[in-house]
Each structure stands twice: as C-alpha cells, then as structure tokens.
Amino acid sequence: MAKQVTQPRVEIKFKKNELEDIVTMFKALGDPSRVKIIALLTREVNLCVSSIADRLDMSISRVSHHLKLLEHLGFVKHRQEGKQVYYRIEDDCIIDIMARAQEHVRGN
C-alpha cells in the first residue's frame, strides 16, 4: 500500500516526446520476463545469454529477444567474446526505478 502524500515532492512536467518515451519504458517493464532479467543482472554482472536463460528457466531465443529490447532502451549493454555475448546493466537509473517499485510494493 502506498503512503499518502499531502504535497508533491517533485513537480513533473514533460517536454515534447518525453511522455511517449516514458510510456515505452514502463511498457517494457510491464513484462515479467524483462523484470526478471533486469533483477538478475543487478545481482550478477556480465552474464552471458545462456547463463541468463539457465538461471531464469527460459529459452535462449526468448532471453535474446528481451535483451535486445532492453538494450534498445539503454537499460543494458552487451559485449561479445567469441561466440558468447555478455550483458550488464548500462544505466543505473533502471536499478533505482526497480528499487523504488519494490519499496512501493512492500509499503516502505
């Protein structure tokens, strides 16, 4: 349950096209698989696609699909070593968003 706020702490105004980008970001976070991938990458840095797939019990193709979207949004970045592709969190902002969402759900 969320805490009641009597007065806004931050005034939020959107510039042109920001609203669309914010909605796109939240839509991406609306998929449980992508949230699980992000959460895993906060605990274990530089994981290869197959390791992510194994840990989350998902197919490699499904994980790759989600990672491409997350990379397109700037949340993660990849590096290639031979045939292996490793991913890590690129933008700490996504960690903050996830942590705040978790606090909200827990009622903190």
C-alpha positions as CSV (number, residue, x, y, z in Angstrom):
1,M,0.0,0.0,0.0
2,A,1.4,3.4,-1.0
3,K,2.0,6.1,1.6
4,Q,-0.3,9.2,1.3
5,V,1.5,12.3,0.1
6,T,-0.1,15.6,1.1
7,Q,2.1,17.7,-1.1
8,P,4.1,16.7,-4.2
9,R,7.8,16.4,-3.5
10,V,8.7,16.9,-7.1
11,E,7.0,18.8,-9.8
12,I,6.9,16.7,-13.0
13,K,6.5,18.4,-16.4
14,F,7.0,16.6,-19.7
15,K,8.9,18.0,-22.6
16,K,7.9,17.2,-26.2
17,N,8.1,13.4,-26.8
18,E,9.1,12.6,-23.2
19,L,5.7,11.3,-22.3
20,E,5.9,8.7,-25.2
21,D,9.4,7.6,-24.1
22,I,8.3,7.2,-20.5
23,V,5.3,5.2,-21.5
24,T,7.5,3.0,-23.7
25,M,9.9,2.4,-20.8
26,F,7.0,1.4,-18.5
27,K,5.6,-0.9,-21.1
28,A,9.0,-2.6,-21.3
29,L,8.9,-3.0,-17.6
30,G,5.4,-4.4,-17.8
31,D,6.8,-7.8,-18.9
32,P,7.7,-10.2,-16.1
33,S,10.5,-11.8,-18.1
34,R,12.2,-8.5,-18.6
35,V,11.9,-7.5,-15.0
36,K,13.4,-10.9,-14.0
37,I,16.3,-10.3,-16.4
38,I,17.0,-6.8,-15.0
39,A,16.8,-8.1,-11.5
40,L,19.2,-10.9,-12.3
41,L,21.7,-8.5,-13.8
42,T,21.6,-6.4,-10.7
43,R,22.8,-9.4,-8.7
44,E,25.2,-10.9,-11.2
45,V,27.2,-8.5,-13.5
46,N,28.2,-9.6,-17.1
47,L,26.2,-12.7,-17.7
48,C,26.1,-14.4,-21.0
49,V,22.7,-15.1,-22.6
50,S,22.9,-18.8,-22.0
51,S,23.5,-18.2,-18.2
52,I,20.6,-15.9,-18.0
53,A,18.4,-18.4,-19.8
54,D,19.5,-21.2,-17.5
55,R,19.0,-19.2,-14.3
56,L,15.6,-18.0,-15.3
57,D,14.5,-21.2,-17.0
58,M,13.8,-19.5,-20.3
59,S,14.9,-20.3,-23.8
60,I,17.9,-18.6,-25.2
61,S,15.9,-17.1,-28.1
62,R,13.4,-15.6,-25.7
63,V,16.1,-14.1,-23.5
64,S,17.9,-12.7,-26.5
65,H,14.7,-11.1,-27.7
66,H,14.1,-9.4,-24.3
67,L,17.7,-8.3,-24.1
68,K,17.6,-6.7,-27.5
69,L,14.6,-4.6,-26.4
70,L,16.3,-3.7,-23.1
71,E,19.4,-2.7,-24.9
72,H,17.5,-0.6,-27.4
73,L,16.0,1.3,-24.4
74,G,19.5,1.8,-23.0
75,F,19.0,-0.3,-19.9
76,V,21.6,-2.9,-20.7
77,K,24.7,-3.1,-22.9
78,H,26.4,-6.1,-24.4
79,R,30.0,-7.1,-25.2
80,Q,31.0,-10.1,-27.3
81,E,33.7,-12.6,-26.6
82,G,34.0,-15.1,-29.4
83,K,30.6,-16.6,-29.7
84,Q,29.4,-15.6,-26.3
85,V,27.5,-12.4,-25.7
86,Y,27.6,-10.9,-22.2
87,Y,25.2,-8.4,-20.8
88,R,25.3,-5.9,-17.9
89,I,23.2,-3.0,-16.6
90,E,24.2,0.1,-18.6
91,D,22.0,2.7,-16.8
92,D,21.9,2.8,-13.0
93,C,18.6,4.7,-13.3
94,I,16.8,1.4,-14.1
95,I,18.1,0.0,-10.8
96,D,16.7,3.0,-9.0
97,I,13.4,2.5,-10.7
98,M,13.2,-1.1,-9.8
99,A,14.3,-0.5,-6.2
100,R,11.6,2.2,-5.8
101,A,9.0,0.0,-7.3
102,Q,9.9,-2.8,-4.9
103,E,9.8,-0.3,-1.9
104,H,6.3,0.8,-3.1
105,V,5.0,-2.8,-3.3
106,R,6.4,-3.6,0.1
107,G,4.9,-0.5,1.6
108,N,8.2,1.2,2.6
